[in-house]
Structure formats: structure tokens, C-alpha cells
Amino acid sequence: MRALVTGATGFVGGHVAAALCRRGHEVRALVRAGSRTEGLLGLGVTLCPGDILEPASLRAAMRECDALFHVAADYRLWARRPQELYDTNVTGTANAMQAAIDAGIAKVVYTSTVGVLGPDPSGVADEETPSVLGHMTGHYKRSKFLAEERVRAMCRLQGLPVTIVMPSTPVGEGDAKPTPTGRIITDFLGGRTPATVRTGLNIVDVRDVGEGHVLAWERGAVGRRYILGNRDMGLRELLGVVARIAGRPAPTVEIPYRIARCASIIDTWISGSLLGREPRIAVDAVRMAARCMYFSPQRAVEELGLPQSDVEAALARAVDWFQRNGYVCGAT
């Protein structure tokens, strides 16, 4: 099988490319100018210059491919120009899906996110938990919600052969930017997390997420969603595990949500509005923390065979990778 992977220079996309290579598939990666490609070259991936905002480059890269793994996304909880998120996540996704239809791609795996699911009364959402745009907090979630709506419409109306995967909170090695979740870990390791708020996440090994994409191509039903997740963990529990791994004391203070929200508003105003730089405490990040983001991966486990690897081992790999690559030089 010959597959094109968009977003292969990113955290999840790199692991998707690696999972495909382990199975012996021929992998192409759509790569923007200036992207770091050392890891992909080490895998033997063919690099195709292009951009999901340039349809001609998508068509060229997709020529004679059997599969498209559309992983590329702009994952930020604060942006000076929010329209950039909609351009990449909505317009770019529509471009990739249309190119797949035009190229006669046999199967598309689209990377959505659990963030597009609404709150569930049980506290644990699944693929059928209803949601509307009004449930979405911030431009990232709104743009991904709109992108998935576009993908599902193209599946219904144009016959797009797509399976949708919804990663929860991947952790592991290679989070180079890093993602907002990676920032939680590096901030703690750097001594910049004196307190926590009461919230929770569903943590999953990023290697399992990479495997889950390939399993979705092999076994996933067209038009069906699959949550790629594993273990629900409170933020205090998560940082407690990271503390044990790193040999550091865990934070013991939990501040009220309203105080965290006030701090985020002040930081976003000073850093974002006045100084034009990314705030350390983004308003959208705190707003998301107002509820625990817990999810069930049961469908993916039963229908795809999604692995459920030890998330503490994945966190240990993440800590080691961040430390070896100079992300926590401020640690004491």
C-alpha cells in the first residue's frame, strides 16, 4: 500500500508514518518548506514538497496513492491571528478531502479530536455523545468541529471513503513543538507548576495512536468514528506520576477555578495583547479545564484492536525525551 501522510513532521503524524513503515508500507509525507524532516528520512519516507492550502501540491503528492492519512492540524490554544487555525483546520482539510476524491483514493483516515465531542451527563463521553458548535471552547475546538462536519458531509454527499479517528491526549517521545499537553509536562519539569486546578484528561501512548490510525485503515468502517484513548487521569494524578518519574516533589496545592481563570485573563491580556507573545496561561486552556475531559475508547478497542499500552511508561518516555532534548533546562 502506498500512503500519503499530511502532518508527518508533527507529533502524532510522525508516529503514524512510523507505524505505517513498520508494516512495510510505502509512505509519502507532504512537507512544507522549512519543516524538520530528519526523523522521516530515517524511516525511509519519501518527502513531497507541498501544503494543504495548495491543492495542486496535494494532487501531485497523492498521485498513485492508495490511502490518505490526513493528520495535519494547527493545534494551538492561543493564536495572535485565529483565522490561521480555520485556514489550516477547515480549508486545508476540505482541500485534502477533495483531492482524495479526485485521485480515487481507496480509503482516507481523518484525524479529528475528542475535543469536538460535547459534555456527557455520565462524565465519560464516547463517539455518539452529541455536540454542537456552541459546546466548543476556543478557536482550535471550533475549527476542528467545523472541519469534521465538512468531512462527514463529503462522506455522505460525495462518497468520500473516510474513517474518522479521535485521539484523546497523546503522550510520549517526539513532541517537539511541544503540544499543549507537552507544555504541561515541561512546565512541571521546569519548576513552573506550583499548583494545579481540578480537571482531568484521557491519556494515551502516542505509539498506540499511531497504530490506531493504521488499524482504522485496515479495519475501520467508512463514516464511523473511533476514539483513540486509554486512561482517564486527574491532573493531580498525572503530575504525580510525572513527579515520581522525574524524582521531583508533586504539586500539593489545588487552586479554585475562578482564580485560575482570573490569572489566565491577566496573562493573556499582558502577554498576548500588549506583548504579542503566547501567554503561559491561555484563557481557552483554563476554560477547557472547567470540566474533566474523560472518554471511552471501547469502540476502538473492540472493533479495531487498539492497543492499551501502559500510559505511565509513555509518560516516562516523554520525560526522558524532553530532558534529553533540552526542554527542561530550567529545572532545579
C-alpha positions in Angstrom: 0.0 0.0 0.0 1.2 3.5 -0.9 0.1 6.1 1.6 0.3 9.9 1.8 0.6 11.3 5.3 -0.1 15.0 6.0 1.3 16.4 9.2 4.0 13.8 9.3 6.6 16.2 10.7 4.3 16.7 13.7 3.9 14.7 16.9 1.1 12.3 16.0 1.8 12.4 12.3 5.3 11.2 12.8 4.1 8.2 14.8 1.5 7.4 12.1 4.3 7.4 9.5 6.4 5.2 11.7 3.6 2.7 12.3 3.0 2.5 8.5 6.7 1.9 7.9 6.8 -0.8 10.5 4.2 -2.7 8.5 6.2 -2.3 5.3 4.0 0.2 3.5 5.4 2.8 1.1 5.0 6.2 2.8 4.9 9.7 1.3 4.9 12.8 3.5 3.5 16.2 2.4 6.1 18.6 3.8 6.1 22.3 4.0 9.2 24.3 3.2 11.4 24.7 6.3 9.9 21.7 8.2 12.3 19.4 10.1 12.4 16.1 8.3 15.4 14.2 9.9 13.1 11.7 11.6 11.2 10.9 8.4 14.3 10.5 6.4 15.5 7.9 9.0 12.3 6.0 8.4 12.8 5.9 4.6 9.7 8.1 3.9 9.5 9.9 0.6 9.2 13.7 1.0 6.7 15.5 -1.2 7.0 19.3 -1.0 3.6 20.9 -0.6 1.0 22.5 1.6 -2.6 21.5 2.3 -3.5 25.1 1.4 -2.1 24.5 -2.1 -4.5 22.0 -3.8 -2.1 21.4 -6.7 0.6 20.1 -4.4 -1.9 17.8 -2.7 -2.9 16.3 -6.1 0.7 15.8 -7.1 1.6 14.1 -3.8 -1.5 11.9 -3.9 -0.8 10.6 -7.4 -0.9 6.7 -7.5 -1.6 6.5 -3.7 -4.0 4.1 -2.2 -4.5 5.8 1.1 -4.5 9.2 2.7 -3.9 9.8 6.4 -4.8 13.4 7.0 -3.2 14.3 10.3 -2.1 17.9 9.7 -3.7 20.4 12.0 -2.9 23.7 13.7 -3.1 22.7 17.4 -2.8 25.9 19.5 -4.9 27.2 22.4 -3.9 30.8 21.7 -3.1 32.5 18.4 -2.4 36.1 17.5 -4.3 35.5 14.3 -7.1 33.0 15.0 -8.0 32.8 11.3 -4.9 30.8 10.7 -6.5 27.9 12.6 -9.6 28.0 10.4 -7.4 28.2 7.3 -5.4 25.1 8.2 -8.0 23.0 10.0 -11.1 23.7 7.9 -10.0 24.9 4.5 -6.9 22.7 4.4 -8.9 19.6 5.4 -11.5 20.3 2.7 -8.7 20.6 0.2 -7.2 17.3 1.2 -10.6 15.5 1.2 -11.4 16.9 -2.3 -8.0 15.9 -3.6 -8.6 12.4 -2.3 -11.9 12.1 -4.1 -10.4 13.4 -7.3 -7.5 11.0 -7.0 -9.8 8.0 -6.4 -8.1 7.2 -3.0 -9.4 3.9 -1.8 -9.6 4.9 1.9 -9.0 8.1 3.9 -8.2 8.2 7.6 -9.0 11.6 9.0 -7.6 12.8 12.4 -10.2 14.6 14.3 -10.1 15.1 18.1 -12.1 14.2 21.2 -12.4 17.9 21.7 -15.3 18.1 19.2 -17.5 15.9 21.5 -19.9 17.6 23.8 -20.1 17.1 27.6 -21.7 13.8 28.5 -24.1 13.5 31.5 -22.2 10.4 32.7 -18.9 12.3 32.8 -17.4 10.0 30.2 -18.1 10.8 26.5 -18.0 8.4 23.6 -18.3 8.7 19.8 -22.1 9.1 20.0 -22.1 11.9 22.6 -23.9 14.8 20.8 -22.3 18.1 20.4 -23.0 21.5 18.7 -20.7 24.3 17.8 -21.8 26.2 20.9 -20.2 23.5 23.1 -16.8 24.2 21.6 -14.4 26.3 23.7 -11.9 28.4 21.7 -10.8 28.6 18.1 -9.0 25.3 18.0 -12.0 23.2 19.0 -14.4 25.3 16.8 -12.2 24.9 13.8 -11.8 21.1 14.3 -15.6 20.8 14.8 -16.2 22.6 11.6 -13.6 20.6 9.8 -15.1 17.3 10.9 -18.6 18.5 9.9 -17.2 19.2 6.4 -15.6 15.7 6.2 -18.8 13.9 7.3 -20.8 15.9 4.7 -18.3 14.9 2.0 -18.7 11.3 3.1 -22.5 11.5 2.8 -22.8 13.6 -0.3 -19.7 12.8 -2.4 -18.9 9.2 -1.3 -15.7 10.1 0.4 -14.4 6.8 1.8 -13.3 8.1 5.2 -12.9 6.7 8.7 -12.5 9.2 11.5 -10.2 8.8 14.4 -10.3 11.0 17.5 -7.1 11.0 19.6 -7.6 11.9 23.2 -4.3 13.2 24.9 -1.3 11.5 23.4 2.0 11.4 25.4 5.4 10.0 24.5 8.6 10.9 22.7 8.9 13.3 19.8 6.6 16.2 21.0 8.9 18.8 19.5 6.8 21.9 19.4 5.5 20.9 22.1 1.7 20.4 22.2 -0.3 22.0 25.0 -0.1 18.6 26.8 3.6 18.5 26.4 3.8 22.0 27.8 2.0 20.8 31.0 4.9 18.3 31.4 7.7 20.6 30.5 6.3 23.4 32.7 6.2 21.0 35.6 9.7 19.6 35.0 11.0 23.2 34.7 9.5 24.1 38.1 6.8 26.3 36.7 3.8 24.5 38.1 3.4 25.4 41.8 -0.3 24.5 41.8 -2.9 22.6 39.8 -6.6 23.0 39.1 -9.2 20.3 39.4 -9.5 18.8 36.0 -8.7 15.6 34.1 -7.6 14.2 30.8 -7.7 10.9 28.9 -4.1 9.9 28.4 -2.9 7.5 25.7 0.5 6.4 24.4 1.3 8.2 21.2 2.6 5.0 19.7 -0.8 3.5 20.2 -2.3 6.5 18.5 0.0 5.9 15.5 -1.0 2.2 15.4 -4.7 3.2 15.8 -4.6 5.2 12.6 -3.3 2.1 10.7 -5.8 -0.1 12.3 -8.5 2.3 11.3 -7.4 2.0 7.7 -7.3 -1.8 7.9 -10.5 -2.4 9.9 -12.4 0.8 10.4 -15.9 1.3 8.9 -16.4 4.1 6.4 -18.1 7.1 8.1 -17.5 5.7 11.6 -15.7 7.5 14.4 -13.2 5.9 16.8 -11.8 7.4 20.0 -8.1 6.6 20.3 -7.7 6.9 24.0 -6.8 4.9 27.1 -6.8 6.0 30.8 -8.7 8.8 32.5 -6.4 10.7 34.9 -7.0 13.7 37.0 -4.4 16.5 36.5 -3.0 16.0 40.1 -2.7 12.2 39.4 -0.9 12.9 36.1 1.6 15.2 37.6 2.1 12.9 40.5 3.2 10.2 38.0 5.5 12.7 36.2 6.9 13.7 39.6 7.8 10.1 40.5 9.4 9.5 37.1 11.5 12.7 37.4 12.2 12.4 41.1 10.7 15.7 41.9 8.0 16.7 44.5 4.5 16.7 43.2 2.4 19.9 43.5 0.1 19.7 46.5 -1.8 23.0 46.1 -5.0 23.0 44.1 -6.3 26.5 43.3 -10.0 27.3 42.7 -11.1 27.5 39.1 -12.1 31.2 39.4 -8.6 32.2 40.5 -7.0 30.3 37.6 -9.4 32.0 35.2 -8.6 35.4 36.5 -4.9 34.7 36.2 -5.4 33.5 32.6 -7.3 36.6 31.6 -4.5 38.9 33.1 -1.7 36.8 31.5 -3.4 36.7 28.1 -4.0 40.4 28.1 -0.5 41.3 29.1 1.4 38.6 27.0 -1.0 38.3 24.1 -2.5 41.8 23.7 0.3 44.0 24.9 3.5 42.0 24.2 2.3 40.0 21.2 3.6 36.6 22.6 2.0 33.4 23.6 0.7 33.5 27.2 1.8 30.9 29.6 -1.8 30.5 30.9 -4.1 30.8 27.9 -7.8 31.7 28.7 -9.0 28.8 26.4 -6.8 26.3 28.3 -8.3 27.3 31.6 -11.9 27.3 30.2 -11.3 23.8 28.9 -10.2 22.7 32.4 -13.6 23.6 33.8 -14.7 20.0 33.3 -12.8 16.7 33.2 -12.2 15.6 29.6 -12.8 11.8 30.1 -13.6 9.5 27.2 -14.2 5.8 26.4 -12.0 4.1 23.9 -14.2 0.9 24.0 -15.3 1.0 20.3 -11.7 1.3 19.1 -10.5 -1.4 21.3 -13.3 -3.8 20.3 -13.6 -3.0 16.6 -10.0 -2.0 15.7 -7.9 -3.8 18.3 -6.5 -0.5 19.6 -3.6 -1.3 22.0 -3.9 -0.1 25.5 -0.2 0.3 26.5 0.9 1.4 29.9 0.5 5.2 29.9 3.0 5.6 32.8 5.6 4.0 30.5 4.7 6.5 27.8 5.0 9.4 30.3 8.4 8.1 31.3 9.5 8.1 27.6 8.1 11.7 27.3 10.0 12.9 30.4 13.2 11.3 29.1 12.8 12.8 25.6 12.1 16.3 26.9 15.1 16.1 29.3 17.5 14.8 26.6 16.4 17.4 24.1 16.8 20.4 26.3 13.2 21.3 27.0 13.6 21.5 30.8 16.9 23.3 31.3 15.2 25.5 33.9 14.6 22.6 36.2 16.3 22.7 39.6 
